[in-house]
Amino acid sequence: MFRPKGYCYDTLTMGLSLYFLIQCGISLRSTQKVLRGLNIYFNFDFKVPSHTTLSNWRKKVGYYCLQQTMEPA
């Protein structure tokens, strides 16, 4: 799996987490529980991010979206 520089999570974990948070509307702690359940049920071996990490990722995506939609003055 590809892991961006400066992060300890791979892009699949990040993308799946953000999909659950943004597209599905699942809360931070519930997303963490869903990922933990997927990890156990499908016998995946990935580190599950904390709710604080998930919150930081969601804020970064939101900030990026705000920067893309704003037009320069």
C-alpha positions, -999 to +999 in steps of 0.1 A: +000+000+000+011+035-007+017+057+023+020+095+019+051+111+033+046+122+069+016+099+075+015+065+093-017+054+074-019+042+039-041+059+013-067+031+013-073+036+050-075+074+046-098+072+016-121+047+031-123+067+063-131+099+045-157+082+024-175+069+055-173+104+071-182+126+042-203+105+018-221+082+043-224+108+071-211+084+098-198+101+129-161+101+139-162+074+165-186+053+145-163+054+115-135+042+138-157+013+150-167+004+114-130+003+104-122-018+134-151-042+125-139-045+089-104-051+101-116-080+123-143-095+100-122-095+068-089-102+086-073-071+073-041-059+089-042-021+090-040+004+118-073+020+127-071+058+131-083+075+162-113+099+161-089+128+165-070+118+134-102+113+114-113+148+125-080+163+113-083+146+079-119+158+075-108+194+083-079+192+058-103+180+031-128+208+039-101+234+038-089+221+005-124+223-009-128+258+003-096+268-013-107+253-046-141+270-048-129+305-039-121+328-067-092+352-064-101+388-057 
